[in-house]
Amino acid sequence: MRGIPLTAVLLLGFGGIAIAQVPTIDEANLEQARQIASATSEILSTDRNIMNYTQATLQAVTGDRSGEAGQLAQIALGNGGFSMGSAPSLGSVISGGSLSFAGLGNGSQGMVSNLINGLQLVKTISGLINGQTTQMDKNYSALVNVAATVTGLVDSSQNGVKTRSSAFQSGAQRIGTAQDIKGSIDQNSQIMVQTGLTVNELIGAVNTATAAANQENIDRMNLITQATRGLEYKSGQ
């Protein structure tokens, strides 16, 4: 047998190498790669949406909303109107303190002045003057101050109720207008604070009424004391 020429052998070897380097397409692997790429794109899109929602939620629950909640900040006290916290102390007046107009509304001050002028037409019960006063005279003077203070407080409270009612109605119209959750929460918190202040005003009014009612007991005890002293027997007098 004749041998294969060396040139032929070399050509066959190079041909095999060339054929081995020809690229081939695996349709199954290519389809799998397409599906992975599509799923990855959908996951990335979902992640972007979640991030957007997270940022929107963060913005809705953080930050300053004082502009929205601040609109409700003055409804309990009627935008600077009468407040029992700044009213004259009835207890101080009952215990002999001087009459004070501080804290009363302007209209109430005029009413109290007129009342005092009317009651003090009678200067003393005993008729004594020039500093000679009896306990009854002191009681009468205290009663004038108490009556004037109570009158001023009642009138100021009534005016405060009207102003406060109007402020609450105006504030109710702002409920539901907040732009996000944080604004709604802050508005609700402000409403709760204003409700607490309103309840505190009610407590002050009840305390004032109780103190005024107790004045009758004080007057009765003074009368009993004066009557007892008048009936005492003192030898030589």
QUIURNOR-V928411 format. One record per residue. N is the residue number from 1. RES is the residue in three letters. D_CENTER is the distance of its C-alpha to the mean C-alpha in Angstrom with 1 decimal. Layout:
n: <N	N>
res: <RES	RES>
d_center: <D_CENTER	D_CENTER>
This chain:
n: <1	2	3	4	5	6	7	8	9	10	11	12	13	14	15	16	17	18	19	20	21	22	23	24	25	26	27	28	29	30	31	32	33	34	35	36	37	38	39	40	41	42	43	44	45	46	47	48	49	50	51	52	53	54	55	56	57	58	59	60	61	62	63	64	65	66	67	68	69	70	71	72	73	74	75	76	77	78	79	80	81	82	83	84	85	86	87	88	89	90	91	92	93	94	95	96	97	98	99	100	101	102	103	104	105	106	107	108	109	110	111	112	113	114	115	116	117	118	119	120	121	122	123	124	125	126	127	128	129	130	131	132	133	134	135	136	137	138	139	140	141	142	143	144	145	146	147	148	149	150	151	152	153	154	155	156	157	158	159	160	161	162	163	164	165	166	167	168	169	170	171	172	173	174	175	176	177	178	179	180	181	182	183	184	185	186	187	188	189	190	191	192	193	194	195	196	197	198	199	200	201	202	203	204	205	206	207	208	209	210	211	212	213	214	215	216	217	218	219	220	221	222	223	224	225	226	227	228	229	230	231	232	233	234	235	236	237>
res: <MET	ARG	GLY	ILE	PRO	LEU	THR	ALA	VAL	LEU	LEU	LEU	GLY	PHE	GLY	GLY	ILE	ALA	ILE	ALA	GLN	VAL	PRO	THR	ILE	ASP	GLU	ALA	ASN	LEU	GLU	GLN	ALA	ARG	GLN	ILE	ALA	SER	ALA	THR	SER	GLU	ILE	LEU	SER	THR	ASP	ARG	ASN	ILE	MET	ASN	TYR	THR	GLN	ALA	THR	LEU	GLN	ALA	VAL	THR	GLY	ASP	ARG	SER	GLY	GLU	ALA	GLY	GLN	LEU	ALA	GLN	ILE	ALA	LEU	GLY	ASN	GLY	GLY	PHE	SER	MET	GLY	SER	ALA	PRO	SER	LEU	GLY	SER	VAL	ILE	SER	GLY	GLY	SER	LEU	SER	PHE	ALA	GLY	LEU	GLY	ASN	GLY	SER	GLN	GLY	MET	VAL	SER	ASN	LEU	ILE	ASN	GLY	LEU	GLN	LEU	VAL	LYS	THR	ILE	SER	GLY	LEU	ILE	ASN	GLY	GLN	THR	THR	GLN	MET	ASP	LYS	ASN	TYR	SER	ALA	LEU	VAL	ASN	VAL	ALA	ALA	THR	VAL	THR	GLY	LEU	VAL	ASP	SER	SER	GLN	ASN	GLY	VAL	LYS	THR	ARG	SER	SER	ALA	PHE	GLN	SER	GLY	ALA	GLN	ARG	ILE	GLY	THR	ALA	GLN	ASP	ILE	LYS	GLY	SER	ILE	ASP	GLN	ASN	SER	GLN	ILE	MET	VAL	GLN	THR	GLY	LEU	THR	VAL	ASN	GLU	LEU	ILE	GLY	ALA	VAL	ASN	THR	ALA	THR	ALA	ALA	ALA	ASN	GLN	GLU	ASN	ILE	ASP	ARG	MET	ASN	LEU	ILE	THR	GLN	ALA	THR	ARG	GLY	LEU	GLU	TYR	LYS	SER	GLY	GLN>
d_center: <113.3	112.4	109.3	106.2	106.1	103.5	102.1	101.3	99.6	97.4	96.5	95.6	93.3	91.5	91.1	89.4	86.9	86.1	85.6	83.2	80.9	80.4	76.7	76.0	72.9	71.5	69.8	68.1	66.5	65.6	63.8	61.9	60.8	59.6	57.5	56.0	55.2	53.6	51.5	50.4	49.4	47.3	45.6	44.8	43.4	41.2	40.0	39.1	37.1	35.3	34.5	33.2	30.9	29.8	29.0	27.1	25.1	24.3	23.2	21.0	19.1	19.1	18.4	15.9	13.8	11.9	14.0	12.8	9.0	9.3	10.8	7.8	6.1	8.4	9.0	8.3	10.7	12.9	13.2	14.8	16.3	17.2	15.2	16.9	16.0	18.3	20.9	24.4	25.2	27.3	28.6	30.0	31.7	33.2	34.6	36.4	34.0	34.3	32.5	29.6	28.1	25.3	21.9	23.4	23.3	26.4	27.9	27.4	29.2	32.2	32.3	32.3	35.1	37.2	36.7	37.8	40.8	41.9	41.6	43.3	46.4	47.5	47.4	48.6	49.6	52.7	53.9	54.3	53.5	53.8	51.3	53.1	50.4	50.3	47.5	47.3	46.7	43.8	42.3	42.7	41.0	38.1	37.9	37.7	34.8	32.9	33.6	32.5	29.3	28.5	29.4	27.2	24.2	24.9	25.4	22.3	20.2	21.9	21.2	17.5	17.4	19.2	17.1	13.8	15.7	16.8	13.4	12.2	15.6	15.3	12.0	13.8	16.6	14.7	14.0	16.8	17.6	16.3	19.5	19.1	17.6	15.4	13.9	13.4	11.8	9.3	8.6	8.5	6.1	3.6	5.2	5.2	2.4	3.9	6.8	7.2	7.4	9.8	11.7	12.1	13.6	15.8	17.0	17.9	19.8	21.7	22.6	24.0	26.0	27.3	28.4	30.1	31.9	33.1	34.7	37.4	38.4	38.6	40.8	43.0	43.6	44.6	47.0	48.5	48.9	50.7	52.8	53.8	54.8	56.8	58.7	59.6	63.3	64.2	67.8	69.3	66.6>
